Structures are given as structure tokens and as C-alpha cells.
Amino acid sequence: MTEFSDTARAATEAVRDLFPPTPLQRNVHLSERFGADIWLKREDLSPVRSYKIRGAFNAMRKVLAQAPEKRKFVCASAGNHAQGVAFVCAHFGVEGTIFMPVTTPEQKIMKTRRFGGGAVTIELTGDFFDDTLAAAKAYCQQTGAHFLSPFDDPDVIEGQASVAVELLDDMGAVPDRLILPVGGGGLSAGMLSYFHAVGAETKVTLVEPVGGPSLTAALRIGAPQTIEITDTFVDGAAVARIGDRTFEVLKSVAPADVLLAPENRICVTIQEMLNGEGIVLEPAGALALDVLEDLRPQIAGQTVVCVTSGGNFDFERLPEVKERAMNWQGLKKYFILRLPQRPGALRDFLDLLGTDDNITRFEYLKKNSRNFGSVLIGIETSDAANFPSLFERVNGRGFTFRDVTDDEVLADFLI
């Protein structure tokens, strides 16, 4: 046992003041599907529906132990970290100021305010997170408040390690494989540090979203670097720069053990867990489950633990999730049809649709000439194999069309 294992266990015991251990549950459906013994560490069932409360609690607990006069805490976050900090401020009876971008959805603001009650003040500032973060740090300099980092802080990392303490205590053994999501690296750095400290050897797979692979980029050059976020859908893990402290732990991870999960495929996973298992996961919370298919040959017969890191899902996003899931499965396409401006032309096109093809979008864009007009059409079907035959029939009847489903520029503008 090392000093880290002792302090991580102390953090675990202390957090019992807030909530009992989150469940470690064997998932029958996933186990049968992948021929493995698959368990879920349900961090989506914490009081704030994510593991972030652990690091926030441990960091604030240690600050107050060392300097009881510290009564003001600050964070910058639009998501789970904000809610965790708010909850912990209310618990300790201290003043919290939470900076959020002005673009933060009202649902997240309301949840943060509810967890914090009268203990927190929410400041909406900046169109982008970098502006919000700068404002939060400037406020700390002006007021002497303590800034609570979302991940790049040793006490936060130590607090997140409590997930590993509970996991090993509950399982009573070391799993063959541990699958973790990665954003800033606080959860993975904490859990890997604890596993190493107690000599628990396991195969570790880390997962990032394709649109925000900050750990992958850092491993490539051997140091953290700021990357461009190309897709913000997985907002809980799409981090532009891995933490300096967290990377010190994660730099020994082999690049081959860091997998990238496509955002549209994650939507399929979210739907499957919601509809099949009744488990509500946010995009980052589904990362560990999403790569099981990629690992199918390696995990056969193994005991696997996936950390479902969060369940703060805004149900207003369901239409987007469905749209992106169908795109990944090839069940929905958009195309621009050049439609002749003559009586019966539309009927001729509709007659080409199969019995399982449904038009979900139909919009005249403009007339290119007196004889033709451009139409944006969205079609859903029950089997991706239906589209090639549909396109063959459309071509055979002389209609001109362009598939714009995967054209990012046109899709963003038109769809």
C-alpha cells in the first residue's frame, strides 16, 4: 500500500457523508451480447448523476481542513462539475460562485441552482468556455476565493479515485479489463493511480470522442497540447487540452489502448441503453459502452467493468440523438432532387419509394429554371440496404439527385 492508496481510501470514507457507494451492476444483456461478464459502475446514479461530485467534495474538504477561514469557492463549468460544486457548497455551507457561458442551456442552470440552493451564485459570462474560465480566475484574484479545477488538481484526482476503491471493494477481485471515458483525465488518472498503488493489474482501455481527442494528441507528441474541438456533442468529454497533472499519470498508457468513439455511433448506444435497459446516459457516460463492439474479440470470456460516468441527459436532445443514430446506421438520408416542373412529376417520384421508405422532410429550395426546381428530401427506411435499390430506381427514371447526408457544409446549412 502507498500513500496514494491511503489518501484515496480516506477520500472514499469521507464522501460517505454525502452518499453510499454507487452500484456495481452486472448487465445481463451486454454480457450475453458480447460473450463476456460485463459490469457497469453506475456513476450516473450519484446524487448529481455524475462522478464529478467526488473530486469537488474531496478538494473542498481538504481546503477547509487546512484553512477553515476559506468560505468562498469558484468554478467555471457548464455541466457536471458545476452541479457537483454546487451540491458540495450546500453541504459545507460555504459560498460558491459558478461561472457558466451565456450559451448554457437553461436546464443545466436550473439543476445547478437547485443543487446549490442559497449557497451558490451563478454568473453567466462569455460566449465560449475559455472566456468563462478567464472570468472565473479573474474573480478569484479579485476576491481571494479558491478556484476548484474540474480535473487538473491533485485533490480532485484523489477524490475521483474513490470510484476505483468502491469498485475493487464491491467486486472483491480485479477485473480482466477496465473501460473508462476520458475528458480532462481526472477520473482515469485517479482510478489508474489507485489500481497501480494497490498492485491491481488489469487491462485498461480509455475512450475519447472523435471530436475531442486531447489524450490521443498528447500521447502523439508526449505532452499536453491544445486541440481544435470538431464536435461538441460529447460535451462532458470533449476537452481541448488534457490536464498537465492528469497526463503525468496517463502518459504511460499505450496509444493503442486509447480508442476513439464516433459521435453518431454513441447516439446508437444511448438509444439502446435507454430503450432496452431503461438506463439514461449522457454522451460522455456512454463512451465506455460504445467501444465494446470494437473490443469484441479481445473481451470474449473476460470480466469487464465499464464506468458509466454520467446521466445528465437533456431530453430535448432526443431528436438530435435519433437523427445522428439513424445516420450512423444508414437508415436516414437527405438529398437534393432536381424535380421537373410538370404535372405528375412528384407522383412519378413517389411511386419509386419502397413500402418501408418514409419521407420525413420535403422542402422546395428554389427553381433553377422554368423547367426544374430543387427539392430537399429526407427519407427514413427500416433497412440501410433499401437505399441502393431506391437510388437505382430513381436514376432509372431519369431523376437527378445529390446525396448531402454526409456533406458537412450543406447539411449544416440545409438540415
C-alpha positions as CSV (number, residue, x, y, z in Angstrom):
1,M,0.0,0.0,0.0
2,T,1.2,3.5,-0.8
3,E,0.4,7.0,0.4
4,F,-2.0,7.5,-2.6
5,S,-3.9,4.4,-1.8
6,D,-4.3,5.5,1.8
7,T,-5.5,9.0,0.9
8,A,-7.8,7.7,-1.8
9,R,-9.4,5.4,0.8
10,A,-9.7,8.3,3.2
11,A,-11.5,10.3,0.5
12,T,-13.8,7.3,-0.1
13,E,-14.7,7.1,3.6
14,A,-15.2,10.9,3.8
15,V,-17.6,11.0,0.8
16,R,-19.9,8.6,2.7
17,D,-21.2,11.8,4.3
18,L,-22.8,12.6,1.0
19,F,-23.9,9.3,-0.5
20,P,-23.4,5.5,-0.3
21,P,-21.3,3.7,-2.9
22,T,-22.7,3.8,-6.4
23,P,-23.9,0.4,-7.6
24,L,-21.7,-2.0,-9.4
25,Q,-24.2,-4.0,-11.6
26,R,-23.8,-6.9,-13.9
27,N,-25.6,-6.3,-17.1
28,V,-27.1,-9.4,-18.5
29,H,-27.9,-8.0,-21.9
30,L,-24.4,-6.8,-22.6
31,S,-22.8,-9.9,-21.1
32,E,-24.8,-12.2,-23.5
33,R,-24.3,-9.9,-26.5
34,F,-20.6,-9.8,-26.2
35,G,-19.9,-13.2,-24.6
36,A,-18.3,-11.6,-21.6
37,D,-19.0,-10.9,-17.9
38,I,-19.8,-7.2,-18.2
39,W,-20.4,-5.0,-15.2
40,L,-21.4,-1.3,-15.0
41,K,-20.0,1.1,-12.3
42,R,-23.1,3.4,-12.2
43,E,-21.7,6.8,-11.6
44,D,-24.8,8.1,-13.3
45,L,-26.6,7.3,-10.1
46,S,-24.7,9.6,-7.8
47,P,-26.7,12.5,-6.2
48,V,-25.7,14.8,-9.1
49,R,-25.8,11.9,-11.7
50,S,-22.1,12.0,-12.3
51,Y,-18.8,11.2,-10.6
52,K,-17.8,14.9,-10.5
53,I,-19.2,15.3,-7.0
54,R,-16.4,13.2,-5.7
55,G,-13.5,15.3,-6.7
56,A,-15.3,18.6,-5.8
57,F,-16.1,17.2,-2.4
58,N,-12.5,16.0,-1.7
59,A,-10.9,19.2,-2.9
60,M,-13.2,21.4,-0.8
61,R,-12.9,19.1,2.2
62,K,-9.1,19.4,2.2
63,V,-9.1,23.2,1.7
64,L,-11.5,23.7,4.6
65,A,-9.4,21.4,6.8
66,Q,-6.2,23.4,6.1
67,A,-7.8,26.8,6.1
68,P,-11.2,26.9,7.8
69,E,-11.5,30.6,7.1
70,K,-11.8,29.9,3.4
71,R,-15.5,30.3,2.8
72,K,-15.6,31.3,-0.9
73,F,-15.2,28.8,-3.8
74,V,-15.3,29.3,-7.6
75,C,-15.6,27.1,-10.6
76,A,-16.1,27.5,-14.3
77,S,-18.3,24.9,-15.9
78,A,-21.5,24.4,-17.9
79,G,-22.1,20.8,-16.8
80,N,-21.4,18.1,-14.3
81,H,-18.6,19.9,-12.4
82,A,-20.8,22.9,-11.8
83,Q,-23.5,20.7,-10.3
84,G,-21.0,18.8,-8.1
85,V,-19.5,22.0,-6.8
86,A,-23.0,23.4,-6.1
87,F,-24.0,20.3,-4.2
88,V,-20.8,20.4,-2.1
89,C,-21.1,24.1,-1.3
90,A,-24.5,23.5,0.1
91,H,-23.2,20.6,2.1
92,F,-20.4,22.5,3.7
93,G,-22.4,25.8,4.0
94,V,-19.9,27.8,2.0
95,E,-20.4,30.4,-0.6
96,G,-20.0,29.3,-4.2
97,T,-19.8,31.3,-7.4
98,I,-20.2,29.3,-10.6
99,F,-19.3,30.8,-13.9
100,M,-21.2,29.5,-16.9
101,P,-21.1,30.5,-20.6
102,V,-24.1,32.6,-21.6
103,T,-25.0,29.8,-24.1
104,T,-25.5,27.3,-21.3
105,P,-28.9,25.6,-21.6
106,E,-31.5,26.7,-19.0
107,Q,-31.9,23.1,-17.9
108,K,-28.3,22.9,-16.7
109,I,-28.6,26.3,-15.0
110,M,-31.7,25.3,-13.1
111,K,-30.2,22.0,-11.9
112,T,-27.0,23.7,-10.7
113,R,-29.1,26.3,-8.8
114,R,-31.3,23.6,-7.3
115,F,-28.3,21.6,-6.0
116,G,-26.7,24.7,-4.6
117,G,-29.8,26.4,-3.2
118,G,-28.9,29.6,-1.5
119,A,-25.2,28.7,-1.2
120,V,-24.3,29.5,-4.9
121,T,-24.5,32.4,-7.2
122,I,-24.4,31.7,-11.0
123,E,-22.6,34.1,-13.3
124,L,-23.3,33.9,-17.0
125,T,-20.5,35.3,-18.9
126,G,-18.7,34.6,-22.2
127,D,-19.9,33.0,-25.4
128,F,-17.1,30.4,-25.2
129,F,-15.8,28.4,-22.3
130,D,-12.3,30.0,-22.5
131,D,-13.9,33.4,-21.8
132,T,-15.9,32.0,-18.9
133,L,-12.8,30.4,-17.4
134,A,-10.8,33.6,-17.7
135,A,-13.6,35.5,-15.9
136,A,-13.7,32.9,-13.1
137,K,-10.0,33.1,-12.5
138,A,-10.0,36.9,-12.6
139,Y,-12.8,36.9,-10.0
140,C,-10.6,34.6,-7.8
141,Q,-7.8,37.1,-8.0
142,Q,-10.0,40.0,-7.0
143,T,-11.8,38.3,-4.1
144,G,-9.4,35.7,-2.8
145,A,-11.8,32.9,-3.5
146,H,-10.5,29.4,-4.0
147,F,-10.7,28.1,-7.6
148,L,-11.9,24.5,-7.9
149,S,-10.5,22.9,-11.1
150,P,-12.7,20.3,-12.8
151,F,-9.8,17.8,-13.2
152,D,-6.3,19.1,-13.1
153,D,-5.9,19.2,-9.3
154,P,-4.3,16.5,-7.1
155,D,-7.1,16.6,-4.6
156,V,-9.7,16.3,-7.4
157,I,-7.8,13.3,-8.9
158,E,-7.6,11.7,-5.4
159,G,-11.4,12.2,-5.0
160,Q,-12.2,10.6,-8.3
161,A,-10.0,7.6,-7.3
162,S,-12.8,6.7,-4.8
163,V,-14.6,5.2,-7.8
164,A,-11.8,2.6,-8.0
165,V,-11.8,2.0,-4.3
166,E,-15.5,1.2,-4.3
167,L,-15.2,-0.9,-7.5
168,L,-12.5,-3.2,-6.0
169,D,-14.2,-3.4,-2.7
170,D,-17.5,-4.4,-4.2
171,M,-16.1,-6.9,-6.8
172,G,-13.7,-8.5,-4.4
173,A,-11.4,-9.2,-7.3
174,V,-9.6,-7.4,-10.1
175,P,-11.5,-7.3,-13.4
176,D,-9.7,-8.5,-16.6
177,R,-10.4,-5.2,-18.2
178,L,-11.4,-1.7,-17.1
179,I,-13.0,0.7,-19.7
180,L,-13.1,4.4,-18.8
181,P,-14.1,7.6,-20.6
182,V,-11.5,10.4,-20.8
183,G,-12.1,14.1,-21.0
184,G,-9.7,16.2,-18.9
185,G,-8.4,13.0,-17.4
186,G,-9.4,13.4,-13.7
187,L,-11.4,10.1,-13.5
188,S,-8.9,8.0,-15.4
189,A,-5.8,9.4,-13.6
190,G,-7.4,8.8,-10.2
191,M,-8.6,5.3,-10.9
192,L,-5.4,4.2,-12.6
193,S,-3.3,5.7,-9.8
194,Y,-5.3,3.7,-7.3
195,F,-5.1,0.4,-9.2
196,H,-1.3,0.9,-9.5
197,A,-1.0,1.8,-5.9
198,V,-2.6,-1.4,-4.6
199,G,-1.0,-3.6,-7.3
200,A,-4.2,-4.4,-9.1
201,E,-3.1,-5.3,-12.6
202,T,-5.8,-5.1,-15.3
203,K,-6.0,-4.2,-18.9
204,V,-7.2,-0.6,-19.3
205,T,-9.0,0.8,-22.3
206,L,-9.6,4.6,-22.4
207,V,-12.2,6.2,-24.6
208,E,-12.4,9.6,-26.2
209,P,-14.9,11.1,-28.6
210,V,-13.7,11.5,-32.2
211,G,-14.4,15.2,-32.0
212,G,-12.2,15.9,-28.9
213,P,-9.2,13.5,-28.7
214,S,-7.0,15.5,-26.4
215,L,-5.3,12.5,-24.8
216,T,-4.6,10.9,-28.2
217,A,-3.0,14.2,-29.3
218,A,-0.9,14.4,-26.2
219,L,0.4,10.9,-26.4
220,R,1.4,11.5,-30.0
221,I,3.9,14.2,-29.1
222,G,4.5,13.3,-25.4
223,A,3.0,16.4,-23.9
224,P,-0.4,18.1,-23.5
225,Q,-1.4,20.3,-26.4
226,T,-4.5,22.4,-27.2
227,I,-6.5,20.8,-30.0
228,E,-9.5,22.0,-32.0
229,I,-12.8,20.5,-30.9
230,T,-14.5,19.4,-34.1
231,D,-17.7,18.1,-32.5
232,T,-19.1,19.3,-29.1
233,F,-21.8,16.6,-28.9
234,V,-20.0,14.7,-26.2
235,D,-19.8,17.9,-24.1
236,G,-18.7,16.0,-20.9
237,A,-15.5,14.7,-22.5
238,A,-14.8,16.9,-25.5
239,V,-11.9,18.8,-23.8
240,A,-9.4,20.9,-25.8
241,R,-6.5,20.1,-23.6
242,I,-5.7,17.2,-21.3
243,G,-4.6,18.3,-17.8
244,D,-0.9,18.6,-17.1
245,R,-1.2,16.6,-13.8
246,T,-3.5,14.0,-15.2
247,F,-1.2,13.5,-18.2
248,E,1.6,12.7,-15.9
249,V,-0.4,9.6,-14.9
250,L,-1.8,8.8,-18.4
251,K,1.4,9.3,-20.4
252,S,2.4,5.7,-19.8
253,V,-0.8,4.4,-21.5
254,A,-0.1,2.8,-24.9
255,P,-1.7,4.8,-27.7
256,A,-3.3,1.5,-28.9
257,D,-5.3,1.4,-25.6
258,V,-7.0,4.7,-26.3
259,L,-10.0,4.3,-28.6
260,L,-12.0,6.9,-30.3
261,A,-15.8,6.7,-30.3
262,P,-17.7,8.3,-33.2
263,E,-20.4,10.7,-32.0
264,N,-23.1,9.3,-34.2
265,R,-22.4,5.8,-33.0
266,I,-22.6,7.0,-29.4
267,C,-26.1,8.1,-30.2
268,V,-27.0,4.5,-31.1
269,T,-25.5,3.3,-27.8
270,I,-27.5,6.0,-25.9
271,Q,-30.7,4.8,-27.6
272,E,-30.1,1.1,-27.0
273,M,-29.4,1.7,-23.3
274,L,-32.4,3.9,-22.8
275,N,-34.9,1.8,-24.8
276,G,-33.5,-1.7,-23.9
277,E,-32.2,-1.2,-20.3
278,G,-34.0,1.9,-19.1
279,I,-30.6,3.5,-18.3
280,V,-30.3,7.2,-19.1
281,L,-26.8,8.1,-20.1
282,E,-25.4,11.4,-21.3
283,P,-23.0,11.2,-24.3
284,A,-19.8,11.0,-22.1
285,G,-21.5,8.5,-19.9
286,A,-22.0,6.1,-22.9
287,L,-18.4,6.2,-24.1
288,A,-17.2,3.1,-22.2
289,L,-20.1,1.1,-23.5
290,D,-19.8,2.3,-27.1
291,V,-16.4,0.7,-27.7
292,L,-17.5,-2.8,-26.6
293,E,-18.1,-3.7,-30.2
294,D,-14.6,-2.6,-31.2
295,L,-13.3,-4.9,-28.4
296,R,-15.5,-7.9,-29.0
297,P,-12.7,-10.4,-29.9
298,Q,-10.5,-9.3,-27.0
299,I,-13.1,-9.3,-24.3
300,A,-14.7,-12.7,-25.0
301,G,-14.8,-14.7,-21.8
302,Q,-13.4,-11.8,-19.7
303,T,-14.7,-9.9,-16.7
304,V,-15.1,-6.3,-17.9
305,V,-16.1,-3.2,-15.9
306,C,-17.3,-0.1,-17.8
307,V,-17.7,3.1,-15.9
308,T,-20.9,4.9,-16.9
309,S,-19.7,8.3,-15.8
310,G,-22.8,10.4,-16.1
311,G,-26.5,10.5,-16.8
312,N,-27.3,14.2,-17.1
313,F,-29.1,13.9,-20.4
314,D,-31.3,16.7,-21.6
315,F,-34.3,15.0,-23.2
316,E,-34.7,18.0,-25.6
317,R,-31.7,16.5,-27.3
318,L,-33.5,13.2,-28.2
319,P,-34.4,14.3,-31.7
320,E,-30.8,15.0,-32.4
321,V,-29.8,11.7,-30.9
322,K,-32.3,9.8,-33.1
323,E,-31.1,11.7,-36.2
324,R,-27.5,11.0,-35.6
325,A,-28.1,7.4,-34.7
326,M,-30.1,6.8,-37.9
327,N,-27.3,8.5,-39.8
328,W,-24.7,6.1,-38.3
329,Q,-27.0,3.1,-39.1
330,G,-27.6,4.2,-42.6
331,L,-31.4,4.4,-42.0
332,K,-31.9,8.1,-42.9
333,K,-30.6,10.1,-45.8
334,Y,-31.0,13.6,-47.2
335,F,-30.7,14.5,-50.8
336,I,-31.4,17.3,-53.2
337,L,-33.7,16.3,-56.0
338,R,-33.9,18.1,-59.3
339,L,-37.6,17.9,-59.9
340,P,-39.2,18.6,-63.3
341,Q,-41.8,21.4,-63.2
342,R,-44.5,19.4,-64.9
343,P,-47.8,17.9,-63.8
344,G,-47.3,14.4,-62.3
345,A,-43.6,14.7,-61.7
346,L,-43.9,14.4,-58.0
347,R,-46.2,11.5,-58.3
348,D,-43.7,9.7,-60.5
349,F,-41.0,10.2,-57.9
350,L,-43.3,9.0,-55.0
351,D,-44.1,5.8,-57.0
352,L,-40.4,4.9,-56.8
353,L,-40.4,4.7,-53.0
354,G,-40.5,1.3,-51.3
355,T,-43.0,0.2,-48.7
356,D,-40.6,0.9,-45.9
357,D,-39.4,4.3,-47.2
358,N,-40.9,7.3,-45.4
359,I,-40.5,10.9,-46.4
360,T,-39.7,12.9,-43.2
361,R,-38.6,16.2,-44.9
362,F,-39.8,17.8,-48.1
363,E,-38.9,21.4,-48.9
364,Y,-38.7,23.3,-52.2
365,L,-35.5,25.2,-52.2
366,K,-35.7,27.2,-55.4
367,K,-36.4,27.0,-59.1
368,N,-33.3,26.6,-61.2
369,S,-35.1,27.4,-64.4
370,R,-38.6,27.4,-65.7
371,N,-38.4,23.7,-66.2
372,F,-36.8,22.3,-63.0
373,G,-36.9,23.0,-59.2
374,S,-34.6,21.8,-56.4
375,V,-36.2,19.9,-53.5
376,L,-34.6,18.9,-50.2
377,I,-35.9,15.5,-49.3
378,G,-35.3,13.4,-46.1
379,I,-36.1,9.7,-46.2
380,E,-36.1,7.2,-43.4
381,T,-36.2,3.4,-44.0
382,S,-36.1,0.3,-41.9
383,D,-33.1,-1.3,-43.6
384,A,-30.0,0.5,-44.9
385,A,-29.9,-1.9,-47.8
386,N,-33.1,-0.3,-49.1
387,F,-31.3,2.9,-50.3
388,P,-29.1,1.4,-53.1
389,S,-32.1,-0.1,-54.8
390,L,-34.1,3.2,-54.3
391,F,-31.3,5.2,-55.9
392,E,-31.1,2.8,-58.7
393,R,-34.8,3.2,-59.4
394,V,-34.5,7.0,-59.2
395,N,-31.6,7.0,-61.6
396,G,-33.5,4.6,-63.9
397,R,-36.4,7.1,-64.2
398,G,-34.1,9.9,-65.2
399,F,-34.3,12.0,-62.0
400,T,-31.1,13.9,-61.0
401,F,-30.3,13.9,-57.3
402,R,-27.4,14.6,-54.9
403,D,-26.9,12.8,-51.6
404,V,-26.0,15.5,-49.0
405,T,-26.3,13.4,-45.8
406,D,-22.5,13.5,-45.1
407,D,-21.8,16.8,-46.7
408,E,-21.0,18.8,-43.6
409,V,-21.3,22.2,-45.2
410,L,-24.6,21.6,-47.0
411,A,-26.0,19.5,-44.1
412,D,-25.3,22.2,-41.6
413,F,-26.9,24.9,-43.8
414,L,-29.9,23.0,-45.1
415,I,-30.7,20.4,-42.4
